[in-house]
Amino acid sequence: MTREIADRCGENAAILGDSAGLLAFLHRIAGLEGRQKTK
């Protein structure tokens, strides 16, 4: 039982980590596009 919960939490953490990295990546791209438009 505890092991199943730990595995599930690990999967959720991995998903959250991926989405956080993806958001940072998209934010960085948006920032670069914003800088190009201001020039």
C-alpha positions as CSV (number, residue, x, y, z in Angstrom):
1,M,0.0,0.0,0.0
2,T,2.7,2.5,1.0
3,R,4.8,1.6,-2.0
4,E,1.9,2.2,-4.4
5,I,1.3,5.7,-2.9
6,A,5.0,6.4,-3.1
7,D,5.1,5.4,-6.8
8,R,2.0,7.5,-7.5
9,C,3.6,10.5,-5.7
10,G,6.8,10.0,-7.7
11,E,4.8,10.0,-11.0
12,N,2.9,13.2,-10.0
13,A,6.2,14.8,-9.0
14,A,7.7,13.9,-12.4
15,I,4.6,15.3,-14.2
16,L,4.8,18.5,-12.2
17,G,8.5,18.8,-12.8
18,D,7.9,18.4,-16.6
19,S,5.1,20.9,-16.7
20,A,7.2,23.4,-14.6
21,G,10.1,23.0,-17.0
22,L,7.8,23.4,-20.0
23,L,6.3,26.6,-18.6
24,A,9.7,28.0,-18.0
25,F,10.8,27.0,-21.5
26,L,7.7,28.7,-23.0
27,H,8.2,31.8,-20.8
28,R,11.8,32.0,-22.0
29,I,10.7,31.8,-25.7
30,A,8.0,34.4,-25.1
31,G,10.6,36.7,-23.5
32,L,12.9,36.3,-26.5
33,E,10.1,37.0,-29.0
34,G,9.1,40.1,-26.9
35,R,12.7,41.4,-27.0
36,Q,12.9,41.0,-30.8
37,K,9.6,42.9,-31.3
38,T,10.8,45.9,-29.2
39,K,13.9,46.2,-31.4
